[in-house]
Amino acid sequence: MALPSHYNVAVMLKVIIICILLLKVNIANASDAISIDSYLNFLEDSIFANVIDAEVSSHTPSYVAKKVNSYIGFFATDGREVFQQWLDHAGPYLPHIREILREEGVPEDLALLPLIESGFNVNARSPKKAMGLWQFMASTGALYGLKVNKWVDERKDPIKSTRAAARHLRDLHNEFGTWPLALASYNAGSGKVRRALATTGASTFWEMGQSRALKAETRNYVPKFMAALIIAKNPDAFGFILPEDPAIEYDVIELPGGMDLRTVSKLANINYSSLRGLNPGLKGYVTPFGEPYYVLRLPEGAGATLLENFDKLSPSEKMVYREHRIRQGDTVYEIAKRYGTNVSLIQQINNLNKRYKIVPGDSILVPSNLPSDEGYVRLMTSSNVQPDT
């Protein structure tokens, strides 16, 4: 008697699952069959070359061999799709990142560090609130000039954050003397690495990494980057593609603080999302306050269009927003009257509805005409930048 069709389907599914599992086992065994030396040979022209020659080749710590091998095996199998996405995201950013690293005297291999930091996602946010391509904490970013406030988070700016990361990595290398220790410090903080070196009596990352003086995340961080670097520098050998898009030209303009970005995009005759993509660190709808002028990036050629159209505006049309701190007894109507504007404009820019009650101590934006001596937009220069992908 013939078995029910659903039974045959179930048997077939089981066979397929078993085949997939066997295939994974075979891939893993094939990966294990490749000696770690063959993987490390891929790093002969990298920041790890001298370290490998001096510290690893003759006595490779077993955990390094296992970790690098394990990460390469994972990236090449179960993690293949995600790793390829990281490489795809990296392509548009790499030319300018490498240029900045060269300017700062930092090895270009470190341009690939965001692979394991953020997957080259400018909006990446860690559970510990690290942000951006380079996963800066706000406190560390501030040490290198990255502003984080109500209007801007420069950790998400790929240009400014790369400059800050290059200087931070250079400082760590100057302090610890080797890139493995500098990278461990980038992940854990220099204080923790100093304490771990003192506790273990170690002089190298490889010695220290065999102890539990550092958390597993940091012990694994360097082998993980080594694996990512091996693949990214030799994508064809592992069946990956590393696209490198040509650098995009952009205009740098200087604008008064408080200018409406939607108005800027109209005057520049560009899509608003393009403006935001070139300036991912901006939080709101206006150029940041705190300084008289703010530097903004626009697609190449858009800066001249903006200048031309801005100059055509009448003085009353050259409007910016000011930040007004609400005092006891203030109403939207009285604030509008004080600044010579109307209630609807204030409600629109602040997303206020008719039922919303302003609270003393809060701040709202109010429209204001630019004084004649401040009412200019200046084209500064053109350079290269990569878009938010």
Secondary structure, 3 states (H helix, E strand, C coil): CCCCHHHHHHHHHHHHHHHHHHHHHHHHHHHHHCCHHHHHHHHCCCCCHHHHHHHHCCCCCHHHHHHHHHHHHHHHCCCHHHHHHHHHHHCCCHHHHHHHHHHCCCCHHHHHCHHHHCCCCCCCECCCCCECCCCECHHHHHHCCCCECCCEEHHHCHHHHHHHHHHHHHHHHHHHCCHHHHHHHHHHCHHHHHHHHHHHCCCCHHHHCCCCCCCHHHHHHHHHHHHHHHHHHCHHHHCCCCCCCCCEEEEEEEEECCCEHHHHHHHHCCCHHHHHHHCCCECCCECCCCCCEEEEEEECCHHHHHHHHHHCCCHHHCEEEEEEECCCCCCHHHHHHHHCCCHHHHHHHCCCCCCCCCCCCCEEEEEEECCCCCCCCEEEEEEEECCCC
